[in-house]
């Protein structure tokens, strides 16, 4: 294979990967048939997808990062707080595994794992939040939080309010 053909092939494949990643980075309007009320957030851990239920037949679907092995959970909760550029204090479990982390990482810092926005969940130390590591979205990567691209958490943040029901399934 000539060097010229190899460069052209690489450019074509690279563009395809870039364009398909960009398409996945946007929320998608999808058809659903479900038992959840409009306004409910449904997280399907095994799919690594979050659904905002719009009506009986439609939802907005977002790619998410979810809890890694042994850190996943399932249940029903509610959003109990909404924050833009939140500071982050590592929970005890994270601090135990990564003792080098500071007690607080300020909001807006590129080292802050919360990204541009966070919505805390009642009854625990979990949140639905953005990330400054976009490559982690779509994986089993967190200590139980639901991780979204910053553009996606910004979109979802505008669509929901404190008190929104959140259902996490496996």
N, C-alpha and C positions, 0 to 999 in steps of 0.2 A: 504494500500500500504506500502510495507516495505521501510525502510529508504534507503536501497541499490538501489531499483528500482527507488525511487524518485530522488536520486542523478544521476543515469544513465539517466533518462528522462530529468532532468534539463540540464545535460551536452550535450545531443543530441540537445535539443531545442536551447540552448545557442550557440552551434556551428553553427547551421543553421542560426540563426539571424546574427552571426558574418560574416559568409561566404556570406550571401545575401547582407549585408551592404557593404562588400568589393567589391562585384561585381558592385554595383551601384556607387562606388567611381571612377570608371574608365570611361573615355569617351567611347562611343559605336559607332561603325559604323552602321548607320541605312539607310534603303531605304526611300526616300522621293520623292514626285512629287510636285514641287513648282514653284513659279514664280520669285524666287530670283536668282540673279547672283552668280556664284561661288565666294567664298571669303566673302560673306555676313554673318554677325552674325544675327541670328533670335532668339529673346527671346520670348517664349510663357509663359506669366505670369501665366495664369491659370493652365498650366501643370507644372510650375516650372522647365522648361527645357530650355537650350540654345542650339541652333543648329548652327554649322559652316557649311555652305553650301559648299560642295566639287565640285559637278557637278549637272546636271539635276536630277539625281536619288539617290544621296548619300549625307549624312551629318554626321558629328561627333556630338553626342548628349551628353550633360553634365547635371547633376542635379544642380539646383541653388536655392538660397534663393532670394526672391523678396520683393517688398514693401508690408508692412502690410496695413490693411484697411485704406483708406484715404491717403495713401502715394504712391499709384501706379500711373504710367503714361504710356502712349503709344505714339509712334511716331517714326520718323526716325532721326538718328543723325550719327555722325562719331567718331571714336576714335581720340582724339586730343593729347594724350600723353601716354607714357608707362613708368612705374617706377618699379624698383625692391626695395623691402623693404622700401616703402614710409613712410615718417612721415605723421601724420594725424592731421588736425585741425578740430574739430567738427563744422559743419555748424551752423548758428544761430538757426535754428529750433531744432537741436539736443541739442545745448547748453541751449536753453530755457527749454527743457524737462528734461535735466540732468545737472543742473548748477554746480554740483560737478566735472565735467570733466575738466581736465587741458586744457589750450589753445592749446597745441601741445602734441601729444603722439609720441615719436620717433619711427622711423622704426626699426623693429626687436624686439620691446617690446611685451611681451605676452599680453599686454592690448591694443595693436594697432589693431583696427578692420579691417585693410586693408590686413592683412596677408602678404604673401611673395611677392606679386606683385599687381599692379593696372594699369588699363587702363582707363584714364579719358575720358568722353564723352563730345563732344562739346555742347555748349548752356546751360549748367547747372552745378549743383554741384554733378552730379552723376558719378559713375564709375562702371566698372566690376572689381571686386577685389577678393582676397583670404579672408580667415578668420582664426582666431585662435580659433573659436568656431565651429568645424565641425558639431556638432549636429544641428546647425541652418540651414544648407543647406537642401533644400527641403521644407522650410516653408515660410510663409508670415511674414518676420522678419525685414525688413530694412526700411529706410526712403526713399527708391526709388532706391538705388543701387542694382546691381546684384551681389550676393554673391556666390562664388565658393569655393570648397575645394582647399587647397593650391596646391595639386598635379595637379588638373584640370586647375587652372589659370596658372600654370607653362606651361602646355601643350599648352593651347590656346595662351598664350603670345608668344610662339615660332612660332605659325602658322600664326599670323596676324601682320599687321603693322599699323602705324599711317595712318589715312585716310580711314581705313576699315569702310564700311557702317554697322550700327547697326540698326535693326528694332525691336521695342518692341511692341508686341501685347498683348491683354488681353485674 
